[in-house]
Amino acid sequence: MAVEVARAGPPSGPRTRVSAALWRRPWVKALALLTLPLAGFLVVYVGSLAVLFVSSFWTVDAFTGRLQHVWNLDNFRQIVSLSDPTYLRIAGRTIGIAAAVTFTDAVLAFPLAYYMARIASRRTQALLFVLVLLPLWSSYLVRIYAWRLILSHDGALNWALGGIGLQANIAYTNWAMWIVFSYVWLPFMVLPVYAALERIPDNYLEASGDLGAGGSRTFRSIVLPLALPGVVAGSIFTFSLTLGDFVTPLLVGGAGSSFIGNVVYNFIGVNANIPFAAAFATIPVLVMAVYLVVARRLGAFEAL
């Protein structure tokens, strides 16, 4: 019986031959696995961006309101017009507040993430994780409306400040949007920074101390450079999410607090000028494309 099994040799058949072919050519297996999702990505995401970019060169007939497939740069000229810099101001406000929110979240997230990664016990670390993620369990709109109540004239903020003789009427201002955005997106900064700090080997810090470096020198030379990819990775979320938001400016901002998203929404629904909306929507796309290139050079994708 043993002789018959030995003579039979290894099992053969269509399945075995296919498995052997895939083992010898791993790129075929990778291609088979990735073809369908890549096709879906190209059709849904890249295709929609291509349609967005193409339609931004079209125009709408002022008399009939019909879409005209006539190639021109009128929409972009209107956006960058210096005689009426309304849209330039809106784009600058959007990018500026997105940058301010990103910087604020980085400053707030770093010490918290450092304590969670390097100092806190396992039980405290788990508790802090729950506290950081807890706001994400509630609705986005619920959190925005809660902050509307906090920042209103009769809200909790003015009530608390009134006890010490101060008043801060910042409801429906850009300051209100900055505060709300910083709160809403803070967890998206804490988690990547925590992951980057946790991966720093302890012997790096010990070697720095053995060589006579103080705490500030160790932070500048060891901790900050190794944690920077995590900060940049978190900034991708905070910057892009703020850049594309239009709900918070609508509910928390004032009359002069429109974002790019609000203009795009108005020109799609109220004014029915899809080509101009598409042209204005290319601004955050281009800004994020440049931002992602810079982030990749800083090693942010390895920290995601």
N, C-alpha and C positions, 0 to 999 in steps of 0.2 A: 504493500500500500504506500509505503514511504517512497519507494522507487517511482511509482506512478505519479505521485504529487511532484517529485523533483523533475520528472520529465515534462510534466505539464507546463512548467515555466510560469512566468508572471501572468496575471490576468490580462486579457485583451478584450477589446471591444470598442465601439464608437465613443463611449464615455471616457474610457481610458486614454484613447488617442487624443481626444479633445483636451483632457486634463494635461497630458504630456506636452501638447502643443502650446497651451497657455503657460505652462511652467517654463518652457524654453523661450517664449516670447512674452514677457510680462507686460509690454506696452499694449499688446492686443487685449489683455484682461483689463487694463486701465481704461483703454478706449471704450470697451464694451460697457464698463461701469459708468463712465462719465458722459457718454454720448447723449443720453436722454436728458439729464439735468442741465448739461451745457446748452443743448438745443432750446430747452425751456427758458434758460437764462437769456440767451441771445434774442429769442422772440419776444419775451415779455419785458425784460428790463432794457437791454440795449436797443431793441426795436422801438420801445416807447420813447427813449431819449432821442433816437434818430428822428422820429416823427415830430417830437417837440422842437428840435432844432430846425427842421425843414419848415414847419409851419410858422416859425418866427419870422421868416422872410416873406410871408404872404401879407395881405392887407384886407381890409373890410371896406366896401363901398359906403361912403358917407351918406348917400341918398337912399339906397335900397337896403343897406345893412347886410348885404350878401357877401359871403367870403369869396375873394378873388385870388386865384392862384397865379399872381403876378409877382415875380421875384423883385424885391427892393429892400433897401436898408432903412426905410422910414421909421420903423418901430425902434430900431437901435438909435437912430438920430434923435428921436423924441426922448429916449431914456437919458442920453448923455448931453442933452441940450443945456447950454449954460444960460440961455435966455429964460428958461423955465426949469430951474434945477430941482423941481419937486421930487422927481424920481431918484435923482442922485442923492438927495437928502435922505430919502427913505432907505435906499440901499446902504448908505453910510451909517444910518441909525441901526439897521439890522446887523450889519457886520460889527459895529462898535459894541453894541450890547452883547452880542454873542462872544466877542473877545473878552469883555468885562466879566461875564458870567463864567467863562472858562478859567480866567485867572482867579476869580474869587473861589470857585470850587477847588482849584488846585491848592490854594492856601489853606482852605478849611479841611480838605481831605487828607493832606499829607500828615499832620500830627496825629490825626485819628487813626489813619492806616498804619502809621509807624507803631503806635501803641498796641494796636491789634496784632501786628505781625511780630514784634520784637519783645514786647514787655508783658502783655496780658496773659493770664493763665488760660487754659483751655476752656474752662467754664465761663470766664469773663469774655473770652474771644467769641464763644458761641452766642452769648447774650448780646454783644455788640453787633454781631452779624444780623441777629433778629431785629435789633433796633434800626440798623441801617436799611434793611430790606422791608421793614414794616410799612413805610409809606407807599411802597410799590404795590401793596396788596389792596389798596383802596383805589377808587376811580380817579383818573386824572382830573376830571371836572369837579369832583368833590373837593379835591385839594385846592383847586383854583378858587372855587367859591368860598372855601374856608379862609383863604388868604384875603379875599375881598372883604370879609367881615373883620378880619384882624386889622387891615390897613384902613378901613373906613374911618370917617370923622368921629363916629361914636364907637369905634372898635376897641379891641383889647389893647392895641399899641398905644393909642392916645389916652386910654384910661390909665395904663401903667405909668406913662410919662407925665400925666397930669398930677399924679401923686407927688412928684418931685418938682412940680412947677414948670414942666416943659410940654410943648405941643409939637407934633410932627404930622402935618397934613400932607401926606405923600400919596394919598389915594388917587388913582387914575393919572399917574405920571410915569415917566421913564424909570424913576427910582423904584417905583412899585414893581414894575416889570423885572428889573434887575434882581430885586429881592426874591420874587416868586420863582423866577427861572433858576436862580442859584439854589434855592431849596429843592425844587422839583428834580433837577438833574444831578444833585450831589451824590446819590448812590452810584451813579454811573462813573463817577470819578474815584470814589473810595475803593471800589473793588479792583480795578486794574492797578492802582497804586499799591494796594495791599499785596496783590500777587507779585508785583515786582520787588517789594521790600522783603517778602518772605523768602524769595529765592537768593537773597544775598547770603553767601556762606559766612558762618560765624568766625571762621579763622581769618577772614579778611579784616574784620574789625579787631580781632585779637592781635593780628600782625601790625596793624596801624598803631595800636596802643603800645605794643612792645618796642616799636621804633620811635616812640616819644611823641606821637601826634596827640593833640588834645581832642576834645569832643568836637569843637567847631571845625578843626582841620580834617578830622575823620569824616565829618558830614560833607564837607565840600569836596574832598578827594575820593571818597569811597561810596558813601551812601547816595548822595545826590546823582552822580553820574550813572550808577547802576539802577537807580529808581527812575531816571528820566524817561526811559521808554514807556514805563507804566503811566507816568504823568501825561505823556503825549498820546498814549492809547486812550486814556480817559478823556483827554481833550477832544478827541475825534467825536466821541459821543456828545459831550456837552456843547461843543461848537456847532456840530451839524444839527442837533435837535433844536437848539435855539434858533439857528439860521432858518430852519424850515417851518417854525411854528407860526400859527396865525390865530389860535384860540386864546392864548394868554394876552396878546396885545388887544384883542377884541373885548375881553372881559375885565382886564386889569388896567390896561393902558388908557390914556385919554384921547382927546380928539387929534392931537399931534403925535400919536405913538404908533402909527401904522407901520407894519413890517412888509417885507416883500410878499409874504404869503397873503396878507390882506388885500394888497393891490391885485395879485393874481386872481384871488377869489372874486373880487368886485368886477374885474374885466371879463371873467368867464360867465358869471351869473347876471349881474346887474347891467353892465355896459355891453355885454355880448361882443367882446372884441378878443377872440381867442388868439389871433396872431400876436397882438401886443402882450397878452398874458404869457404866451410862450416865450417871447423875447425877454420879458422881465424875469421869467423863471430860469432862464439860462444863467443868470448871474450867480445864484447860490450853487448851481451845478459846477460852473467854472471855478468858483472860489474853493469848493470842496475838492475838486480835482487837484488844484495846486496844493491845497492843505495835505491831501493824502500822499502826494509825492514827497513833500517835506517830511511828513510823519514816517514814511517808509525809510527815508535816509537816516532818521534818528532811531530806527530800530523798534518803532512802536508796534508793528505787526507781530513781532516775536513775543510781546507782552500781552497780547489779546488772549 
